Amino acid sequence: MGTFNLNSLVRDNIKTLKPYSSARDEYKAIETDMIFLDANENPYENGVNRYPDPKQKDVKQVLASIKKCNPNQIVLGNGSDEILDLIFRAFCEPKEDNVIILPPTYGMYKVLSDINNIETKEVLLSANFQPNINEILNRANAKSKILFLCSPNNPTGNSFDAQSVEKLLKEFNGLIVIDEAYTDFSREKSWLNRLEEFPNLVITQTLSKAYGMAGIRLGICYASHTIVEILNRIKPPYNVNELTQQKALERLENYENVEREIAKINANKKLLLDTLPNISFIEKIYPSDANFMLVKVDDANLRYNQLIEKGIVIRNRTTQPLCENCLRITVGTERENLNLINAFKEIA
Ligand SMILES: *Cc1c(COP(=O)(O)O)cnc(C)c1O
């Protein structure tokens, strides 16, 4: 049984850190008609002459109402990549600690781990792309600070079995980061409404995929207020710029548009899934809870290059463990998907 103790996971230098206090942080009771001579800004209005809200209050408010959580359970970052990096820097002591990842999975965990000089323990997924629970728990030690679970997983597309995830949440003594970048496409429930139950649970989501805003860079972390406070202490004060906050707000306030696009993408995915089995060199289509699918072909390098010649770029994942001769295909518009199918038929 787990004995989770958050305080013992935090790096000592972070525990004692005195955070930078920005001008907009120090003056809290903001009235709209105040005169701001505190931040050395250019006073002439152009929409972005003032520093952005370091706490992103408005964006968090709308997100919290959509996702039915408390705004104080949210940290926002410049993409989820920044969020993941903050988690490393708050909890992992370089050259001492380790993290556990489950390949084949999202490449950034290992890159961030390497940048932060943290050991990465790799525990392969099973043949049907599920976590090997016993091996994960066996490989974990007192220095294992984070376990990354990507569900739905990139590049395999499947969600992890909920009972396995729950067992890990109960028995792993470090933080468990569930990367839910694709959760909005999935039929499986998000872990968000179970934050209160598991003090070691950290969830990351992003506006880059289902929300259609990869260009503005907005990543989201949901966790206990205690974890949120630790991450807020070390985040750069103005990490989410004014334009990003405005664009995100606009989109989130019209959430029905996002829902409509998700439904369209899921319908287009179904059409693709109906057609792909007719392509002679496609040997297997893996189940997907995301807006992409992994397919096994006869020769991934050959098929990848043939598609490039036809002007279509997909992702060749053949070098990833358990993904020999596998290609990852993103669901596009109706027309793009039709072009893909036609290209497949021509090269078959
Ligand atoms: C695309 C993706 C992200 C998104 O990262 P951002 O920095 O928010 O764009 C995160 N995790 C996974 C698994 C992804 O595939």
The ligand as an SDF file (V2000), in Angstrom:
LIG
                    3D

 15 15  0  0  0  0  0  0  0  0999 V2000
    0.3480   17.0420  -28.5460 C   0  0  0  0  0  0  0  0  0  0  0  0
    0.6130   16.5400  -27.1810 C   0  0  0  0  0  0  0  0  0  0  0  0
    0.7720   17.4310  -26.1260 C   0  0  0  0  0  0  0  0  0  0  0  0
    0.6190   18.9060  -26.3690 C   0  0  0  0  0  0  0  0  0  0  0  0
    1.6190   19.6650  -25.8920 O   0  0  0  0  0  0  0  0  0  0  0  0
    1.4670   21.2470  -25.9670 P   0  0  0  0  0  0  0  0  0  0  0  0
    2.8090   21.6890  -25.4990 O   0  0  0  0  0  0  0  0  0  0  0  0
    0.3680   21.6520  -25.0250 O   0  0  0  0  0  0  0  0  0  0  0  0
    1.1620   21.6320  -27.3780 O   0  0  0  0  0  0  0  0  0  0  0  0
    0.9800   16.9290  -24.8530 C   0  0  0  0  0  0  0  0  0  0  0  0
    1.0230   15.6000  -24.6290 N   0  0  0  0  0  0  0  0  0  0  0  0
    0.8550   14.7290  -25.6210 C   0  0  0  0  0  0  0  0  0  0  0  0
    0.8550   13.2800  -25.3400 C   0  0  0  0  0  0  0  0  0  0  0  0
    0.6580   15.1700  -26.9270 C   0  0  0  0  0  0  0  0  0  0  0  0
    0.5220   14.2800  -27.9220 O   0  0  0  0  0  0  0  0  0  0  0  0
  1  2  1  0
  2  3  1  0
  2 14  2  0
  3  4  1  0
  3 10  2  0
  4  5  1  0
  5  6  1  0
  6  7  2  0
  6  8  1  0
  6  9  1  0
 10 11  1  0
 11 12  2  0
 12 13  1  0
 12 14  1  0
 14 15  1  0
M  END
$$$$
